[in-house]
């Protein structure tokens, strides 16, 4: 989606070949491999000069790793790198892994001409973090989705001001990835751009077992900011809104840096405020040039970035939110490697009576014990999924279960509250199903189904998938 062939790459100052990848010059002793930038605790900042061929939004990309760091271990959670352009702090990078992870961040608007990116080892880094390696560092100015980059929000880290930890996003609920979606506006030629983000978890809001049942992950995914732009990409005055505390939608009245609104994560469940606390140390301008695949659940953006599943699982382990030993018969969250991560599509028909709307849960029967039904909702009415479209859920299974052990996957209609309004629920696809491997990374999906099954009060369950139907 962000193919380099479709980008104009910034050239190094004095580079002989226009469009050559941007890399920093580091001494051979400091570099783990050619082209790698090493930023060390207590060491000097690293400078990366570049020349912008035109005015526009710049993006920096690299494969980031920090030896000795693990998001699963207290005291070793992450290393933080602060990024500035021409001396102006634009974004921070929380590096939660000792293994290289491809990351991409906005650098904001730059003018045509010479510039310098400065990379510093920052406060907020865990005690175990000593250095950060940034491999294959490059700067580019995308020509596609340039308008989306232009209006992407800057999200300041949660500080809990005046008495909280100003660096808490370096150890919990850290922003991972962002994307945008567009739709036509009421005015011809205008469009609305909506930005969403994925955080590693939420310290408040929906509890962890319900997250797994109703959303199919323990990350927190929220829309952040929405704005209307005209045909030339300029912001239409008075149209900027954001997701405020209690999931309310408020008009944005805060400040802009260029066209970037400045917001702050200000609640334990990652809602935003447009009034920013004094001198917050962390800020995040994630690369939001990507978008969600059409017809897919929001969790598909995580599927595209598999490392996000590992970070989410590691945070659960470190925060003591995982049941040990795991038991699919309980409602508590077990080892996430024991879950089937599934996505399916559904729609709800018209109600025929008084009562609650139906949700849909998934059930799994295993070849070894087909009489036992493992349910995504753990038989809790409010944990079934009542929203329509493509949705994600998980089903906890006995340790060691693989796709080859599954006999059938069923859809189960379940009213979400008192009474039953009689509305039918129709399931039309299972888009993917996978387990996490030993390192908490998604295995390739081997479950897919297309069809149409309608669930009613009289017939509340039906088989969607089995090895023979695949």
N, C-alpha and C positions, 0 to 999 in steps of 0.2 A: 504493500500500500504506500510505503514511503521509499520507493525505489530510488536509488541514487541517480539512475539514468534520467530521472524526471526532476532532478534538482540542479541548480547552478551552484557549484561548490566554490567556496571562497579560496582565493589563491594566497599562498604564503607571500609575505612581503619579499619582493626580489625573486620570487620563484620564476623559473624559466618557462614552465608550462602552465598556462592558465587552466584552472579547474583541477589542479593537482590536490590530493587530500592534504588537509592541514595537520601537521604534527609538530610537537615541540621538540626542541633540541635538548637532549639530556646526556650527561656523560655516560659512557658505556658501563662504568662501575655502578651507577645508580639505576640503570634500566634493567628490568627483568628480561626484556626482549627489545629488539629494535622498534623505535616508535613509541615506546611506553614512557609515560610521564610518571615519576615517583614524587609524591607529596608526603613529607615526613613530619611527625610531631616535633616541634621545636626547630624544624628546618626552614630554609628560605622558601618564599613563595615561588611558584613556577610561572613563567610568563610565556604566553603564546601570541606572537604577533600575527595579524592577518590584515588583508586588504579587501574591503567590500567593493565590489564592482558597481554597486548601485545602492540607493537607499532601500531599506526594507528590514524585515524580521530575520534575525540570525538564530541558528540552532547549533548547539554543540552536542556531539555524540562520542561515546567511548565505552569500553568494556571495563567496568569498575570492580576492583577487588581490594580487600584489606586483610593481610595476613593476621591470623590470630583472632579474627572477628567471627562471631556467630550470633545471629538473632535469637538463638535458642538458649544462650547462656547469660546469666546475670553478670554484669561487669565486663562483658565482651560484645554487647549488642551491636554496636556499629561504630564506624568512623565517619566523621562529617568533613566535607570539603566545601569551602566557601568559594563562590565564583563571582568575580567582578569583571566588568568591561570598562576600560578606561578609568579605573578607580571607582566605579559605581557598582555597589553590591547588587547583583541581579537575582541570584538563586543560590540555594544550598543543595548539596547532594548527601543524603544519608546512605552509606554503603553498609549493608547488613550481612555481607558474605565474604568469606575468604576465597570463594571461587568467582571468576569473572562473570559479570552480568551486564548485558548490553543495556545502556541507559541513554536517554536523550532529553535535553532541557533547552528551554528558550533562553536566548540572550537579550531579548527585547529588540527595540528598534535601533538600528545603526545607520549612520550616514555613509554615503560613498566616501571611500578613502581608507586611510590606515587606522587600525585599532589594535588594542592589546587586551587579551584575556588573562586574568591573574587567578591562579588556583592556590588556595591556602589550606593547610590543615587547621580545622576550626575547633573552637570550644564546643562542648557537648559530646565529643567523642568519648567512647567507653575507655576505662583505664587500660584494657588489654590492647587497644588499637595503637599501633606505632606508626603505620604508614598506609598510604593508599596508592595502588597502581592503576593508572588510567591508560589502557591499551587502545591502540588504533584511534587516537583522538582526532576528530575532524570537525570542522565548522562548515556549515552550508547555509545558503539562503534559498529555501524552497520556493519554487515558482508555482507549484500547485498547493492549494489550501493556504495560500499566503494570508488571505483575509481572516481565516480561522486563527492563525497564529497571531495576527495583529491584535485581536480582541481577547485573547486567552487570559484568564484571571491569574493574578499573583496571589497565592494563598499563604498568608503569614502563619507561622507555627503557633500551636496552642501554648499559652504561657500560664494560664490560671492567674493572671495579674489581679491583685498586687502581691499575692503570697504563694503562688504556685511555682512550679519548676519551669523556667523559660525554655529549657532544652528538652522537654518531655517527648517531642516528636522524634527525638533521636533514640528513644527506647520503647515507645508505645504509639500505636495508632499513626504510624508514619505514612505520609502520602507516597503512593507507589507509581501509579500511571494515571494519565488523563486522556480524554478524547472529546470530540465534538460531534454534534448531529445538526443537520439543517433541515428546514422546512420552509415553504413559501409563506410570506407575510401577506397581510390583507391588501397592501399597496402593490400593484403590479411592478415587477422588477426588484422588489425588496425581498429579503429573506430573514428568517430568525435563526440565530446560531445558539445552540445550547451546549454548555460544557459540563462534563461529569468527571468525577475523580474516584479512584479506588484507594482507600486507606487500609492498612494492614489489619485493623480490627476497630472496634468501638468500645471504649471503656464504660459507656452508658447505653441506654436504649434497649433494643431487643436483646434478650439473653441468648447465650451461645447455643444451647440446644435448639431454640426456635429459629435462630439464624440458619443452622444446618438444614432444618426441615423446610422452612418457608423460602429460603433464598439460595440454598445449595452451596454455602461457603461461610467462612467466618470473617472474611474481609467486610468492610463497610463500603458500599457504593452509593453515592449521592450525586444528584445533579447539583451544580454549584452556582452557575451564572447563566443568564440568558439575555440576549440583546438583539434588536432588529437593526439590520444594516441596509443601506440603499444600494443601488446598482453599482456604485463605485466603491463600495465597501466601507463607507463612512457610517458611524454610529448615528442612529436616529434619536434625537434628544427625547428623554423621558421614557424610553423603552427598556432601559437596563434594570433587571431584577435579579434577586439572588435568593437562595434557600436559607431562611433565617431560623433561629431557635424555634422548637416545636414544629418544625417542617413547614413553617409559614412562608409565603412568598412576599417579600418586601421590595419596594423600589430602591435601587441603589442610589445612595446620596453621598457616598464616600469619595475618595480621591482616585484619580487615574494617574498612571505613569505612561504617558503617551495615550494609547487606547486601551491599556491594560488596567482593569479595575483592581484595586488592592482590597482584599478581604482577609479575614482572620478566622481560623478554626477556633470557635469560642465556647463550644459545649463538649461534654463527654461523648456525645454521639455524632460529633463532627459536623454540626450545623455551623453556619457562618454569621459573622457580624461585619458591617461596613465601617465600624469604628474600631480602630486598631489600638492595642495597648501600647504604652510608651516603650520605645527602644526594644522591640522584639528582636531576638538574635537570629531566628531562623525564618527563611522565606523560601517558597517553592514556586518556580515557574516551569511546570512540567510541559513537555512537548505535547500539545493537544492537536497536532495536525492529522492524526489518525481518526477513523470513525468506526462505528459499530457495523458489523456485517448485516446486511438487510435480512429481516425476518428472524434474527437471532436474539437470544436473551442478552442482557448486559454482561453476564458472566463470560460471554464469548471473548470479550477484550482480555480477560484473564487467561483464557485458553491460548491466546496469541502470545502471552508473556508467561510461560510456565513457571518461572521463578517466583511469581506472586503467590502461588499455592504453597511453596516451601516456606516463604516468609510468614504467611498466615498460620500455617501449622506450627512453626517454631515459636511464634508468639503465644499460642495456646499452651504449649509445653512449658515455656518459661514462666508464664503467669499462673501455672497450676490449675488450668481449666480442663485438663484431660483426665478422665476416669482411668484408674489403674487398679486391676486389669480392666480392659475394655469389655463391656457386656452389652450386646445388642438388645437385650431384654429390658434394659433400663433407659431412662430418658436422658441421662447424662451423656455428654460428648466423649466418645472414646477416641482411640488412636485414629487419626484421619486416614491412615492407610488401610483401614478396614471398611471404608465407605465406598459405595458406588456413587459416583458423581454423575448425575443424569440431567438432561435438558429435554423438555417436551413442549409441545404447543397445544393450546386448548382454547375453547370459546364456550360461553355460557348463554343459553337460550332465555326466553322470556319466562318470568315467574307465572305460576298458575294458582298459587295459594299464598296464604300468609305464612311468614316464617323466615328463617335465615337462608342466605344464599348458599349454594353448594360450593365446596372446594373440591379439589382433586389431589389425591396422594398417589404415590407409586408404591407397589408392593412387589417383593421379590421372593420367589420360592426356589430352593436349591434342590439339585438332583438327589442329594444324599438324604433329604428330609422334606419332601414336597408338602407335607401336612402343615409345616410351620410357615407362616407368612410374616416376613420382615417388612414393616411399613415405614415409609419416610416420615409420616406424621406421628409415629409412636402411639397411634390411636387417640391423639389429642385433637379435638375438633378445630381449634384455632390454629393448629399447625398444618392443616391442609391448605392448598393454594387456591384462593378465590379470584386472583387477578387473571386476566386473559392475555393471550399472545404467547410468545415463547417464554418459558419460565424454567428455573433451575431448582433442583432439590438434591438431597442425598439420602441414601438408604444404608444404615449401619448393618453390617453382616459379621459373621464369625471371623476371627482372625485367620488369615491365610486364604480367604475366598478369592477366587479368580473368576473372570468372565466365563471360562469353560465350566465352572461349577453351577452356573445359573440354569435352572429349568425353564422358568418363565418370568416375565415382568408384566405386572398387571396395573391397570388404572382403577382407582377406587374413588367413587363419589361419596363425599361426606359433608353434610350441612355443618356450617362453621359456628352455629350458635343454637338458640332455641327455635324449635320448629323447623319446618322444611318447606321452602317456597315452591317446590316442585319443578324448578327450572332444570332443564337437561344440561349436561356438560358434555361437550364433544372434544375428543382428543384426536389430533390429525397427524402427529409426528412424534417420534423420539429422535432428537437431533444428534445426540451423542451420549455415550456412557463409558466411563473409564474409572480405574483405580489409580491411586498414587503409588509410585514405586518406593523403594526403601529410603530414598533421599527426599521423599515428599514431592516429587515431580510427576505430573500427569503422564500415565502411559498412553499410547495411541488408542483412540476410541475404536471399539470394535462392535458397537451396538448402534443400530440405526433402523428406523421403521417409518414407513409412510402409509397412510390409510385414513380411515374415518371410523371411529367408535363412539357411539353416543351412550352416555350413562344416565340412567333415570332412577327414580325412587324404586321402580319395580325391578330394574336390572342395574344395580349400583356398581358392578365391577365387570371387567372384561380383560382378556389377555391381549397385550400389545405386541410382545416380542418373545420369541423363544428361538433356540438355535435352529429349529426346523423351519421357522418362518423368516429367518434372516435372509 
